[in-house]
Structures are given as structure tokens and as C-alpha cells.
Amino acid sequence: MMGLNPRELRRALKRMGIEAEELNAVKVSIETSDGKTLEVESPQVMIIRAKGQPTMIYVVGEPREVKREVKEEAKVTISDDDVRLVAEQTGVDLETARRALEEAKGDIAEAILRLRGSP
């Protein structure tokens, strides 16, 4: 903003009911829905709050795309004995018991508690 003192700008914004706060950020990371990550090193960050409006965050700097490491979850092997045990303990069919064990990542106690409705 040419010719405008930052202090004067904050005062002018305050008179309009807008609060501006500068944040001393080291790095800003943005993860997009298509799996990309953008990072801005040493950014200038302003948080703008105005009554009745959502908070706005302005990030000024040069973004660069960063490769994200995709971690694969280890596949849990669930035995038929575990499925039968959960089914017997909870009174559900084998398919429901297997699904509960998969959701609980093989933890028999957690699967039983989930099927019984306990937290």
C-alpha cells in the first residue's frame, strides 16, 4: 500500500470496526482437497476481524508445492476365530462382527464394546 503508514491503516480500520492483527508466522501450510500441499516460508500474515463477518486470514509470500508422503495403513489380519468370538459375545451375525473388528483395527474388546453400544 503505497504512501500509507501501517499504524495509520490500523487506526483507519479500527474506526470502521475492523480489527487487524499481524501474526509472526514462520511457515504457513495449506493442504488442498486434491492432495497437494502448499507452503509459504517466512510469510506476512494478517488476521482481520470485522463484526458480523467471518475472520479472514491474509497470507502474503511465495508459495511452493510440497510433496506429501502418503502413509499406507497396515492391513490388519482378522482371524475367523476372532470374528466368531465377537459374534458370540454380542449376538450379531459374522459379517457384522467382521466389520466391527475391521473398524476397531483388530481390537476384539473395542469391537465388542462398539457393538454393545458402549463408548
N, C-alpha and C positions, 0 to 999 in steps of 0.2 A: 504494500500500500504506500504509494509514493507521497512523501510530504506529511505523513500522519504519524505522530508520536504514539507509540503503543499505550502509554499511560492515558493520553487524551482519548484514544479509541476505547479503552476500558471504561472511562468515565462516561463517554457518549452512550455506550451500550448499556451501562448501568441506569442512565436516565431513561432509557427505553424499556427498562425492566428485564434486560438481558444480562446474565452473569457469565463472564468469560474467565476461564481458569487455564493457565498454561501448565502442562504436565511435563515433568522432567523424565521422559521415557528414554530407555536405552535402545529398545527394539520393539517393533510392532509386527505381529504375525497375523495374517488373515488366511483362514482355511476356507476354500470355496467348495461348493456342493459337487463340483466335478473332480474333486480330489487334488486340486492344486493348492500350494501354499505360497503366499506372497509375504516377503519380509522387507521391512524398511529399517535400515540401521541408522542410528542417531537421528530419529525423526523429530520434527517440531509437532507437538500435539496440543490442540486446544479443545477444551470441553466447554460447550456452550449450552447454557440452561436458560430457557425462557418460560415464563408462567404459561401453563396450559399447552405446552408443546413438549414433544419427546426430547430427551437430551441428545445433542448432536456432538459427535467427536470428529474433529478435522485432523487428518494426518498429512503432513507435508514432508516429502522426501522422495528418494528414488527407490521404487520397489524392484525387487528381484525375485524371480521364481525359484523356489527351493524344492528339491525332490523329497517327497515324504517316503519314509520306509513303511512298507505295508507288512505288518506282523500277522502271520497266519496263526490262528488259534490252533492249538494242538487238538487233534481229533481224539475224543475220549472213547475208549472201547468199553462198551456196556455188555456185560455177560447176560445170558438168558437166566442164570440163577438170580442175578440182581433184579431183573425185571419181574421174575416170579415172586421174589421176596416182597418187593414193593407192592405188587398186585395183591398178594395175600394179606399184607398188613393194612391195606387201605380199602380193599373190596372193589377195586377198579379192574377193568379189563387190561390185558397185557399191552395193548397198543398205547393206552393212556399212561400206564406205568412207565413204558419205554420213553415216551415224550417227556414225562416229568423228570426222569433220570437224565435225559439229554439237556433239559433246561437247567438242571442242577449240576451239570458237568460231571455226572457220575456219582455225586454225593448222595448215598442212599438215605441218610437221615433227613437231609434237606428235601429230597423228593417226597418222602413220606409226609413231612410237615406241610409242604405245599399242597399236597393232595388232601390232607385233612383240614386245610384252611387256616393253619397256624402261621403267624408271621415269620 
